[in-house]
């Protein structure tokens, strides 16, 4: 069996957006029966929440839509992630720039914005919901659901088939 395609979702603290993206994407991959071919993880560019579960508001919003992210734990992205993962997907431009600085040049092609895979290309960033209310987490889910489906389609078209 070929090595699985590996996706890393990255936000600032690995507390809200990237664990939500990981949970949504894993759900879609499992529904497609591709969990042996496509694996994913999430990380933060900063070490604020290493070892912590996702924000309770992110967990509740995700659970309402059928995604269980309660078992995920925060970690910080490392230089070795760029060699291990095939795609390193940032939630926003700031984290994209941080990843680009950390990334060894030979892996720069792997670093992209998650929203590049969404069908609505007018939205480039997944906004940070941390300081907002419930609607911010719902908006994150709307965006990552769209991008996760687009990413899975991309992988099926480009890599798996």
Kinemage of the C-alpha trace (Angstrom):
@kinemage 1
@onewidth
@group {chain A} dominant
@subgroup {mainchain}
@vectorlist {calphas} color= white
{ca unk a 1} P 0.000 0.000 0.000
{ca unk a 2} L 1.250 3.488 -0.866
{ca unk a 3} L 2.123 5.992 1.837
{ca unk a 4} L -0.979 7.961 2.854
{ca unk a 5} L -1.364 11.584 1.842
{ca unk a 6} L -0.800 13.709 4.946
{ca unk a 7} L -2.484 17.049 5.600
{ca unk a 8} L -1.594 19.490 8.407
{ca unk a 9} L -4.038 22.278 9.318
{ca unk a 10} L -2.425 25.265 11.049
{ca unk a 11} L -3.706 28.287 12.952
{ca unk a 12} L -2.101 30.416 15.655
{ca unk a 13} L -2.739 28.414 18.814
{ca unk a 14} L -4.235 25.121 17.596
{ca unk a 15} L -7.211 25.882 19.806
{ca unk a 16} L -10.105 26.763 17.479
{ca unk a 17} L -9.719 26.892 13.713
{ca unk a 18} L -7.169 24.180 12.957
{ca unk a 19} L -8.731 21.524 15.238
{ca unk a 20} L -12.131 22.332 13.734
{ca unk a 21} L -10.670 21.954 10.236
{ca unk a 22} L -9.011 18.685 11.236
{ca unk a 23} L -12.275 17.327 12.673
{ca unk a 24} L -14.343 18.343 9.655
{ca unk a 25} L -11.805 16.964 7.186
{ca unk a 26} L -11.412 13.649 9.050
{ca unk a 27} L -15.186 13.283 9.029
{ca unk a 28} L -15.380 13.756 5.246
{ca unk a 29} L -12.418 11.431 4.647
{ca unk a 30} L -14.016 8.719 6.804
{ca unk a 31} L -17.387 9.146 5.058
{ca unk a 32} L -15.584 8.573 1.763
{ca unk a 33} L -13.871 5.466 3.212
{ca unk a 34} L -10.422 6.924 2.573
{ca unk a 35} L -8.977 7.030 6.098
{ca unk a 36} L -6.192 4.599 5.083
{ca unk a 37} L -5.217 6.825 2.151
{ca unk a 38} L -5.551 10.309 3.666
{ca unk a 39} L -4.560 11.286 7.206
{ca unk a 40} L -4.557 14.671 8.904
{ca unk a 41} L -3.384 16.535 11.969
{ca unk a 42} L -3.419 20.099 13.232
{ca unk a 43} L -0.919 22.409 14.909
{ca unk a 44} L -0.376 26.022 15.899
{ca unk a 45} L 2.357 28.435 14.924
{ca unk a 46} L 2.597 29.456 18.601
{ca unk a 47} L 2.938 27.332 21.734
{ca unk a 48} L 0.084 28.967 23.672
{ca unk a 49} L -2.084 25.845 24.004
{ca unk a 50} L 0.235 22.835 23.703
{ca unk a 51} L -1.470 19.821 25.281
{ca unk a 52} L -4.820 21.593 25.669
{ca unk a 53} L -8.096 20.338 24.193
{ca unk a 54} L -9.851 22.575 21.659
{ca unk a 55} L -11.738 25.602 22.933
{ca unk a 56} L -15.038 24.459 24.515
{ca unk a 57} L -16.971 26.736 22.132
{ca unk a 58} L -15.245 25.079 19.158
{ca unk a 59} L -16.100 21.662 20.580
{ca unk a 60} L -19.771 22.577 21.087
{ca unk a 61} L -20.160 24.110 17.627
{ca unk a 62} L -18.441 21.105 16.040
{ca unk a 63} L -20.526 18.624 18.024
{ca unk a 64} L -23.751 20.319 16.897
{ca unk a 65} L -22.738 19.480 13.314
{ca unk a 66} L -21.642 15.942 14.091
{ca unk a 67} L -17.863 16.426 14.437
{ca unk a 68} L -16.155 15.188 17.592
{ca unk a 69} L -12.937 17.120 18.231
{ca unk a 70} L -12.846 16.533 21.997
{ca unk a 71} L -9.931 14.091 21.804
{ca unk a 72} L -7.615 16.460 19.946
{ca unk a 73} L -4.769 18.179 21.805
{ca unk a 74} L -2.877 21.303 20.844
{ca unk a 75} L 0.672 21.155 19.567
{ca unk a 76} L 3.085 23.552 17.935
{ca unk a 77} L 4.198 23.120 14.343
{ca unk a 78} L 7.817 21.999 13.953
{ca unk a 79} L 10.309 22.123 11.088
{ca unk a 80} L 10.035 18.354 10.648
{ca unk a 81} L 6.309 18.722 9.872
{ca unk a 82} L 7.232 20.202 6.494
{ca unk a 83} L 8.999 16.991 5.503
{ca unk a 84} L 6.340 14.720 6.978
{ca unk a 85} L 3.210 16.363 5.539
{ca unk a 86} L 2.235 16.734 1.883
{ca unk a 87} L 0.084 19.820 2.518
{ca unk a 88} L 0.580 22.399 5.290
{ca unk a 89} L -2.565 24.528 5.213
{ca unk a 90} L -2.774 27.830 7.056
{ca unk a 91} L -6.041 29.370 8.166
{ca unk a 92} L -4.972 32.945 7.422
{ca unk a 93} L -2.307 35.119 5.801
{ca unk a 94} L -0.457 35.860 9.047
{ca unk a 95} L 0.035 32.197 9.843
{ca unk a 96} L 0.887 31.523 6.195
{ca unk a 97} L 3.744 34.045 6.473
{ca unk a 98} L 4.952 32.466 9.728
{ca unk a 99} L 4.914 29.022 8.119
{ca unk a 100} L 6.772 30.313 5.057
{ca unk a 101} L 9.558 31.652 7.301
{ca unk a 102} L 9.829 28.374 9.199
{ca unk a 103} L 9.573 26.098 6.155
{ca unk a 104} L 12.737 24.701 4.541
{ca unk a 105} L 12.910 25.919 0.904
{ca unk a 106} L 12.529 22.424 -0.553
{ca unk a 107} L 9.074 22.123 1.033
{ca unk a 108} L 7.747 25.629 0.272
{ca unk a 109} L 5.334 24.261 -2.360
{ca unk a 110} L 3.391 22.460 0.400
{ca unk a 111} L 2.436 25.633 2.289
{ca unk a 112} L -0.905 27.094 1.191
{ca unk a 113} L -4.041 28.713 2.533
{ca unk a 114} L -6.814 26.231 3.322
{ca unk a 115} L -9.343 28.441 1.557
{ca unk a 116} L -7.521 27.939 -1.756
{ca unk a 117} L -9.481 24.673 -1.914
{ca unk a 118} L -12.909 26.217 -1.249
{ca unk a 119} L -15.474 26.691 -3.974
{ca unk a 120} L -16.033 30.325 -2.925
{ca unk a 121} L -12.681 31.834 -3.761
{ca unk a 122} L -13.734 35.303 -2.612
{ca unk a 123} L -12.888 34.343 0.986
{ca unk a 124} L -9.156 33.810 1.484
{ca unk a 125} L -8.961 33.463 5.253
{ca unk a 126} L -10.724 31.573 8.019
{ca unk a 127} L -11.283 34.298 10.662
{ca unk a 128} L -10.219 33.702 14.251
{ca unk a 129} L -13.392 33.258 16.347
{ca unk a 130} L -11.635 33.329 19.743
{ca unk a 131} L -12.721 36.807 20.858
{ca unk a 132} L -16.188 36.654 19.334
{ca unk a 133} L -19.417 34.876 20.053
{ca unk a 134} L -21.007 31.650 18.893
{ca unk a 135} L -21.610 32.977 15.389
{ca unk a 136} L -17.851 33.202 14.810
{ca unk a 137} L -17.454 29.469 15.409
{ca unk a 138} L -20.380 28.740 13.111
{ca unk a 139} L -18.740 30.873 10.403
{ca unk a 140} L -15.476 28.940 10.838
{ca unk a 141} L -17.369 25.682 10.370
{ca unk a 142} L -19.143 27.019 7.267
{ca unk a 143} L -15.780 27.899 5.729
{ca unk a 144} L -13.848 24.787 6.737
{ca unk a 145} L -16.680 22.522 5.565
{ca unk a 146} L -16.519 24.146 2.151
{ca unk a 147} L -12.711 23.993 2.030
{ca unk a 148} L -12.586 20.398 3.346
{ca unk a 149} L -14.906 19.204 0.601
{ca unk a 150} L -12.855 21.062 -1.997
{ca unk a 151} L -9.606 19.669 -0.615
{ca unk a 152} L -10.955 16.136 -0.695
{ca unk a 153} L -12.111 16.608 -4.295
{ca unk a 154} L -8.658 17.965 -5.171
{ca unk a 155} L -6.942 14.965 -3.582
{ca unk a 156} L -9.250 12.523 -5.341
{ca unk a 157} L -8.640 14.211 -8.684
{ca unk a 158} L -4.909 14.796 -8.313
{ca unk a 159} L -3.475 12.187 -5.998
{ca unk a 160} L -5.604 9.203 -5.063
{ca unk a 161} L -7.033 8.107 -8.399
